[in-house]
Amino acid sequence: MEHFLKYWARFGRPVVLGEGKPDYPWWIVGEALGEYEEEHQRPFYPEAPAGSLFRSVIRQAKLETSPFFVTNIYPIRPPDNKLSRLPELGINRPEAIDTFKRFIAAYKPERVLLLGNTPLDAMFGQTGIEDWRGSPFKLPWGGWSVATLHPSNIQRKYDPKAKDAERGQSKYTYGSGRMSMVLDTVKCFSWKSLEPPKITVHTDYSVEEALGKLIQWREKPTPLAFDIETLGDFIDLIGFADSPAEAWVYPLTKKSWTFTFWNSFERELRALLDTHPYLIGQNGAFDCSLLMRHGFGRPLCWFDTRLAQAWVYPDLPGDLHYMVSQYSTHPHYKWMIENNRMRYNGLDCALTFEVFEALQKRIKRMGEEK
């Protein structure tokens, strides 16, 4: 702590170490001080807009009496509240980040909630908070961290000018952003384990194994998640998962198989899609319509995770990657579609199944609560 304070005392600005004690097991890390925080010497000052939102999120997560240490990557106020102007004070940002990382490593907190892009980038070298929020990150000393939106980011969505500037660039409204922050806070500090699920994606198999799985799913039908990948209007992959732990992915191109196998595969796939009574899809009606258009049977979606999410949580986004961040400990993986399409497709299937199980439990509880 002394090294951290000594480093920041050099720049002639008021320094606020934080609120709470650094040896608490749970940390919340923001970006930098604002005007109210500098004046009142308290991070996320309760009467400031961002501080008020932050405190209300902690209350809604039912964690207001928990032992938090609340601090910032930069425990001073930048000129005009702009991090880009820190160099005007003589601050070398990589050096400052290294100083913070040594500070937190000295205390080794068990759980750390990162508020916004700045701490996410500082701790793990990632940017794009709307993609990575809700993702667990393993800390170097063995604890866990979860990233979420910064309260100021959410608060700006009340500002009409800011909303106009962000239109089309963000899937979050004020309400969905705030609720997402609550969900991420609960995940970080209340979920017993944040270890990502182990998912096996089968992409290398024999002809017998490939056909055997299609026949098994048709003859002994149980809930089965499916997903397709497309290149334009052309379907190049289809995947299936009958559990959250395992998926099978098949290429839908004749050149990927021998002629004899392609005929057998196409016949069994069409039979499966024609008859399976428990198909689970994410926006399944769209996938089913494309499969029918390309001659792959007449599939009907039994459970659509997107529609179920819209019914259970109408104010929250319904895309799969959002729901994975809400219901699973699997980290953000959308980037994978560029360099490993088959594994990406398999993850979509297995995680759709996990989301299905979570939504099914929630729907059951809603019925019991009536």
C-alpha positions as CSV (number, residue, x, y, z in Angstrom):
1,M,0.0,0.0,0.0
2,E,2.8,2.4,0.9
3,H,4.4,2.0,-2.5
4,F,1.1,2.6,-4.2
5,L,0.4,5.8,-2.3
6,K,3.9,7.1,-2.6
7,Y,3.7,6.6,-6.4
8,W,0.5,8.6,-6.7
9,A,1.6,11.4,-4.3
10,R,4.1,12.5,-6.9
11,F,1.5,14.1,-9.2
12,G,0.2,16.9,-6.9
13,R,-3.4,15.7,-7.0
14,P,-5.7,14.5,-4.1
15,V,-5.3,10.7,-3.9
16,V,-8.1,8.4,-2.7
17,L,-6.9,4.9,-1.9
18,G,-10.4,3.5,-1.6
19,E,-13.3,2.7,0.7
20,G,-13.0,-0.3,3.0
21,K,-9.8,-2.2,3.7
22,P,-7.4,-3.6,1.0
23,D,-7.2,-6.9,3.0
24,Y,-11.0,-7.6,2.4
25,P,-11.5,-10.7,0.2
26,W,-13.7,-8.8,-2.3
27,W,-12.6,-5.9,-4.4
28,I,-14.5,-3.6,-6.8
29,V,-12.2,-1.7,-9.2
30,G,-13.3,1.3,-11.2
31,E,-11.4,3.7,-13.5
32,A,-10.6,7.0,-11.8
33,L,-12.0,9.7,-9.5
34,G,-14.6,12.1,-10.7
35,E,-15.3,15.6,-9.4
36,Y,-17.5,14.5,-6.5
37,E,-15.1,11.7,-5.5
38,E,-12.1,14.1,-5.4
39,E,-14.1,16.6,-3.4
40,H,-15.4,14.1,-0.8
41,Q,-12.4,11.7,-0.8
42,R,-14.6,8.7,-1.5
43,P,-14.9,6.5,-4.6
44,F,-18.3,6.3,-6.2
45,Y,-19.6,9.1,-3.9
46,P,-23.3,8.2,-3.1
47,E,-24.7,11.6,-4.1
48,A,-23.0,11.6,-7.5
49,P,-25.0,10.1,-10.4
50,A,-22.6,7.2,-11.0
51,G,-22.1,6.6,-7.3
52,S,-25.8,6.6,-6.7
53,L,-26.3,4.0,-9.4
54,F,-23.4,1.9,-8.2
55,R,-24.8,1.9,-4.6
56,S,-28.3,1.0,-5.8
57,V,-26.9,-2.0,-7.8
58,I,-25.1,-3.3,-4.7
59,R,-28.3,-3.0,-2.7
60,Q,-30.3,-4.8,-5.4
61,A,-27.7,-7.6,-5.5
62,K,-28.3,-7.9,-1.7
63,L,-24.6,-7.3,-0.9
64,E,-24.7,-3.9,0.8
65,T,-23.3,-5.4,4.1
66,S,-20.5,-7.3,2.4
67,P,-16.8,-6.7,3.0
68,F,-15.9,-4.7,-0.2
69,F,-12.7,-2.7,-0.9
70,V,-13.7,-0.2,-3.5
71,T,-10.8,1.5,-5.4
72,N,-9.8,2.7,-8.9
73,I,-7.0,1.9,-11.3
74,Y,-6.1,5.6,-11.2
75,P,-6.9,6.9,-7.7
76,I,-6.8,10.5,-8.8
77,R,-9.0,12.8,-10.9
78,P,-7.7,13.2,-14.5
79,P,-8.0,16.7,-16.1
80,D,-11.6,17.3,-17.2
81,N,-12.3,13.7,-16.1
82,K,-10.7,12.4,-19.2
83,L,-8.2,9.5,-18.9
84,S,-6.6,10.5,-22.2
85,R,-5.3,13.6,-20.4
86,L,-3.4,11.8,-17.7
87,P,-0.1,12.3,-19.5
88,E,-0.6,16.1,-18.9
89,L,0.1,15.3,-15.2
90,G,3.3,13.4,-16.1
91,I,1.6,10.0,-15.7
92,N,2.9,7.1,-17.7
93,R,-0.2,4.9,-18.1
94,P,1.6,1.6,-18.5
95,E,3.7,2.4,-15.4
96,A,0.6,3.4,-13.5
97,I,-1.2,0.1,-14.4
98,D,1.9,-1.9,-13.4
99,T,1.8,-0.1,-10.0
100,F,-1.8,-1.0,-9.5
101,K,-1.2,-4.6,-10.5
102,R,1.5,-4.9,-7.9
103,F,-0.8,-3.3,-5.3
104,I,-3.6,-5.8,-5.9
105,A,-1.3,-8.7,-6.1
106,A,0.0,-7.9,-2.6
107,Y,-3.4,-8.5,-1.2
108,K,-4.7,-11.3,-3.5
109,P,-8.4,-10.8,-3.2
110,E,-10.7,-13.8,-3.8
111,R,-13.1,-12.0,-6.1
112,V,-12.8,-8.8,-8.1
113,L,-15.5,-6.9,-10.0
114,L,-14.1,-4.8,-12.8
115,L,-16.2,-1.7,-13.7
116,G,-15.6,-0.8,-17.3
117,N,-13.0,-1.1,-20.1
118,T,-10.2,0.6,-18.1
119,P,-9.8,-2.1,-15.4
120,L,-10.6,-4.9,-17.8
121,D,-7.7,-3.7,-20.1
122,A,-5.4,-3.0,-17.2
123,M,-5.9,-6.5,-15.6
124,F,-6.3,-8.7,-18.6
125,G,-5.4,-6.8,-21.8
126,Q,-8.9,-7.0,-23.2
127,T,-11.2,-4.3,-24.5
128,G,-14.8,-4.3,-25.6
129,I,-16.7,-4.3,-22.3
130,E,-20.1,-5.0,-23.9
131,D,-18.6,-8.3,-25.3
132,W,-16.7,-9.3,-22.2
133,R,-19.0,-8.2,-19.4
134,G,-20.2,-11.2,-17.4
135,S,-17.1,-13.3,-18.4
136,P,-15.1,-14.8,-15.6
137,F,-11.3,-14.2,-15.6
138,K,-8.9,-16.3,-13.5
139,L,-6.6,-14.0,-11.4
140,P,-2.9,-14.8,-11.3
141,W,-3.1,-15.9,-7.6
142,G,-6.1,-18.2,-8.2
143,G,-9.1,-15.9,-7.4
144,W,-11.7,-14.9,-9.9
145,S,-12.7,-11.7,-11.6
146,V,-15.8,-10.6,-13.5
147,A,-16.1,-7.6,-15.8
148,T,-19.2,-5.4,-16.0
149,L,-20.3,-2.1,-17.4
150,H,-19.2,1.1,-15.6
151,P,-22.0,3.0,-13.8
152,S,-21.1,6.2,-15.8
153,N,-21.6,4.3,-19.0
154,I,-25.1,3.2,-17.9
155,Q,-25.9,6.7,-16.5
156,R,-25.1,8.3,-19.8
157,K,-28.0,6.4,-21.4
158,Y,-30.3,8.7,-19.6
159,D,-28.8,11.6,-21.5
160,P,-30.7,12.2,-24.8
161,K,-27.6,13.4,-26.6
162,A,-25.6,10.5,-25.5
163,K,-28.4,8.1,-26.4
164,D,-28.4,9.6,-29.9
165,A,-24.7,9.2,-30.3
166,E,-24.8,5.6,-29.2
167,R,-27.8,4.6,-31.2
168,G,-27.0,1.5,-33.2
169,Q,-23.7,1.0,-31.4
170,S,-25.0,-0.5,-28.2
171,K,-27.5,-3.2,-27.4
172,Y,-28.0,-1.8,-23.9
173,T,-30.6,0.7,-22.7
174,Y,-30.4,2.2,-19.3
175,G,-32.6,-0.5,-17.8
176,S,-30.9,-3.5,-19.5
177,G,-27.4,-2.0,-18.7
178,R,-28.3,-1.5,-15.0
179,M,-29.8,-5.0,-14.7
180,S,-26.8,-6.5,-16.4
181,M,-24.6,-4.8,-13.8
182,V,-26.7,-6.4,-11.1
183,L,-26.4,-9.8,-12.7
184,D,-22.7,-9.5,-13.1
185,T,-22.3,-8.4,-9.5
186,V,-24.3,-11.3,-8.2
187,K,-22.3,-13.7,-10.4
188,C,-18.9,-12.3,-9.2
189,F,-19.7,-12.4,-5.5
190,S,-22.5,-14.9,-5.0
191,W,-21.8,-17.7,-7.4
192,K,-20.0,-20.5,-5.6
193,S,-17.8,-21.4,-8.6
194,L,-16.8,-19.4,-11.6
195,E,-14.8,-22.2,-13.3
196,P,-15.8,-22.3,-17.0
197,P,-17.6,-25.4,-18.1
198,K,-15.6,-28.1,-19.9
199,I,-17.2,-28.7,-23.4
200,T,-16.1,-31.4,-25.8
201,V,-16.8,-30.5,-29.4
202,H,-16.6,-33.5,-31.8
203,T,-15.3,-32.6,-35.3
204,D,-13.1,-35.6,-36.1
205,Y,-15.0,-38.8,-36.2
206,S,-15.5,-41.9,-38.3
207,V,-18.4,-42.4,-40.7
208,E,-19.9,-45.0,-38.3
209,E,-19.7,-42.6,-35.4
210,A,-21.3,-39.7,-37.3
211,L,-24.2,-41.7,-38.5
212,G,-24.6,-43.5,-35.2
213,K,-25.2,-40.3,-33.3
214,L,-27.9,-39.2,-35.8
215,I,-29.6,-42.5,-35.5
216,Q,-29.3,-42.5,-31.7
217,W,-30.9,-39.0,-31.4
218,R,-33.8,-40.1,-33.8
219,E,-34.5,-43.4,-32.2
220,K,-34.2,-42.3,-28.5
221,P,-35.3,-38.6,-28.6
222,T,-34.5,-36.4,-25.7
223,P,-34.1,-32.6,-25.7
224,L,-31.5,-31.7,-28.5
225,A,-30.1,-28.3,-29.2
226,F,-29.1,-27.5,-32.7
227,D,-27.5,-24.6,-34.6
228,I,-26.4,-23.8,-38.1
229,E,-23.6,-21.6,-39.5
230,T,-24.1,-19.9,-42.8
231,L,-22.0,-18.3,-45.5
232,G,-24.4,-15.9,-47.1
233,D,-27.5,-18.0,-47.8
234,F,-25.5,-21.2,-47.9
235,I,-25.5,-23.5,-44.8
236,D,-22.0,-24.9,-44.2
237,L,-22.3,-26.4,-40.7
238,I,-24.9,-27.9,-38.5
239,G,-24.3,-28.9,-34.9
240,F,-26.2,-30.8,-32.1
241,A,-25.9,-31.1,-28.4
242,D,-27.9,-33.3,-26.0
243,S,-26.2,-31.9,-23.0
244,P,-24.2,-28.8,-22.0
245,A,-21.0,-30.8,-22.0
246,E,-20.8,-32.3,-25.5
247,A,-21.6,-31.3,-29.1
248,W,-21.2,-32.8,-32.5
249,V,-20.6,-30.6,-35.6
250,Y,-21.2,-31.8,-39.2
251,P,-20.2,-30.0,-42.4
252,L,-23.0,-29.7,-44.9
253,T,-20.9,-29.8,-48.0
254,K,-20.7,-32.8,-50.3
255,K,-17.0,-32.4,-50.8
256,S,-16.4,-32.9,-47.1
257,W,-17.6,-36.6,-47.4
258,T,-17.3,-39.5,-49.8
259,F,-20.2,-39.7,-52.2
260,T,-21.6,-42.8,-50.5
261,F,-21.4,-41.3,-47.1
262,W,-23.0,-38.1,-48.2
263,N,-26.1,-39.9,-49.4
264,S,-26.4,-41.8,-46.1
265,F,-25.7,-38.7,-44.0
266,E,-28.2,-36.6,-45.9
267,R,-30.9,-39.2,-45.5
268,E,-30.3,-39.7,-41.7
269,L,-30.1,-35.9,-41.1
270,R,-33.3,-35.3,-42.9
271,A,-35.0,-38.2,-41.0
272,L,-33.8,-36.7,-37.7
273,L,-35.0,-33.2,-38.5
274,D,-38.3,-34.5,-39.8
275,T,-39.2,-36.5,-36.7
276,H,-37.4,-35.2,-33.6
277,P,-40.0,-33.9,-31.1
278,Y,-37.6,-31.9,-28.8
279,L,-35.5,-29.7,-30.9
280,I,-34.1,-26.6,-29.1
281,G,-33.0,-23.6,-31.0
282,Q,-31.8,-20.0,-30.5
283,N,-34.1,-18.1,-32.9
284,G,-35.0,-21.5,-34.1
285,A,-37.7,-20.5,-36.5
286,F,-35.1,-18.8,-38.7
287,D,-32.7,-21.8,-38.7
288,C,-35.6,-24.2,-39.4
289,S,-36.7,-22.1,-42.4
290,L,-33.2,-22.1,-43.9
291,L,-32.9,-25.9,-43.4
292,M,-36.2,-26.5,-45.1
293,R,-35.3,-24.1,-48.0
294,H,-32.1,-26.2,-48.5
295,G,-34.0,-29.5,-48.5
296,F,-32.9,-30.7,-45.1
297,G,-36.3,-32.0,-43.8
298,R,-39.1,-30.1,-42.1
299,P,-37.8,-29.4,-38.6
300,L,-40.0,-27.8,-35.9
301,C,-38.5,-26.0,-32.9
302,W,-39.9,-27.3,-29.6
303,F,-38.1,-24.7,-27.4
304,D,-36.7,-21.4,-28.6
305,T,-34.3,-19.9,-26.1
306,R,-34.7,-16.4,-27.6
307,L,-38.4,-16.4,-27.2
308,A,-38.2,-17.8,-23.7
309,Q,-35.8,-15.1,-22.7
310,A,-38.1,-12.5,-24.1
311,W,-41.0,-13.9,-22.0
312,V,-39.0,-14.3,-18.8
313,Y,-36.8,-11.1,-19.0
314,P,-38.4,-8.9,-21.7
315,D,-36.1,-5.9,-20.9
316,L,-32.9,-7.9,-21.4
317,P,-31.1,-8.7,-24.7
318,G,-32.1,-12.1,-26.2
319,D,-29.0,-12.9,-28.3
320,L,-27.2,-16.1,-27.3
321,H,-23.9,-14.5,-26.2
322,Y,-25.8,-12.3,-23.8
323,M,-27.7,-15.2,-22.3
324,V,-24.4,-17.2,-21.9
325,S,-23.1,-14.2,-19.9
326,Q,-26.3,-14.4,-17.8
327,Y,-26.6,-18.1,-17.2
328,S,-23.2,-19.6,-17.7
329,T,-19.6,-19.2,-16.5
330,H,-18.3,-19.7,-20.1
331,P,-16.3,-16.6,-21.2
332,H,-17.0,-14.6,-24.3
333,Y,-16.2,-16.6,-27.4
334,K,-17.8,-14.9,-30.4
335,W,-14.4,-13.9,-31.7
336,M,-13.8,-17.7,-32.4
337,I,-16.0,-17.7,-35.5
338,E,-13.2,-16.1,-37.5
339,N,-10.6,-18.9,-36.9
340,N,-12.4,-22.0,-35.6
341,R,-15.9,-22.1,-37.0
342,M,-16.6,-25.8,-36.1
343,R,-15.7,-25.3,-32.4
344,Y,-17.7,-22.1,-32.4
345,N,-20.7,-23.9,-33.8
346,G,-20.3,-26.7,-31.2
347,L,-20.1,-24.2,-28.4
348,D,-23.2,-22.5,-29.6
349,C,-25.1,-25.8,-29.4
350,A,-23.8,-26.9,-26.0
351,L,-24.3,-23.4,-24.5
352,T,-27.8,-23.2,-26.0
353,F,-28.6,-26.4,-24.1
354,E,-27.2,-24.9,-20.9
355,V,-29.3,-21.7,-21.4
356,F,-32.3,-23.9,-22.1
357,E,-31.9,-25.7,-18.8
358,A,-31.6,-22.4,-16.9
359,L,-34.6,-20.9,-18.6
360,Q,-36.6,-24.1,-18.0
361,K,-35.9,-23.9,-14.2
362,R,-36.8,-20.2,-14.2
363,I,-40.1,-20.8,-16.0
364,K,-40.9,-23.6,-13.5
365,R,-40.2,-21.3,-10.6
366,M,-42.5,-18.6,-12.2
367,G,-45.3,-21.2,-12.3
368,E,-44.8,-22.1,-8.7
369,E,-44.7,-18.5,-7.6
370,K,-48.2,-17.8,-8.9
